[in-house]
Amino acid sequence: MMNSIVWPTDYLPGVADNFCSNEVIVKDLTTEEVWTFLVNAYIWSSYYKNSSDVKLPEGAEQLQADMVFFFKTFGFPVDAKVVEFVSPQKGEPARIAWHGWAGEIGTAERLDVHHAWLIEDLDGGRVRILTQETQNGQPAKELAKAKPNPMINGHQNWLDGLISIAQKASTN
């Protein structure tokens, strides 16, 4: 049985205003090889063009538990806090999730998100990468109606880029 995302109550899919889910399973990569490129937010823009202007606390080189950071994505400046951080461990999935927000509380522009990642080794030398996001607020309601769905397409690009950079590194 494959593992699943752990959701805060207000961000549960089907309860939140918008939800997207993307998943890939690939051969010849490990959780550790993928994890390295996911937690190093400074390099996201090198393999995911929808991310820019990452700022971590002074001296930090990668995301960590309870860290507050900043980046831009989907045209939104996003402040975020890492709310789940489980490094790769044998027999257990790696997990990272952040609560992100943009706009002032109580305004129509306010957007709150929970973006979660789960990476796990599967039998046969395969790795599964699952990323899911729920969103609340008026911008989320508008994104939920958009066709094609920019969140699904954008996160698929993130997954594809993450796999590509991890594969290139594993062959060197």
Salt bridges, closest charged atoms under 4 A:
GLU23 OE2 - ARG128 NE 2.33
ASP53 OD2 - LYS72 NZ 3.33
ASP112 OD1 - HIS99 NE2 2.94
ASP112 OD2 - ARG110 NE 2.87
GLU120 OE2 - ARG128 NH1 2.54
ASP123 OD1 - ARG126 NH2 2.57
GLU133 OE1 - HIS115 ND1 2.73
GLU133 OE1 - HIS155 NE2 3.50
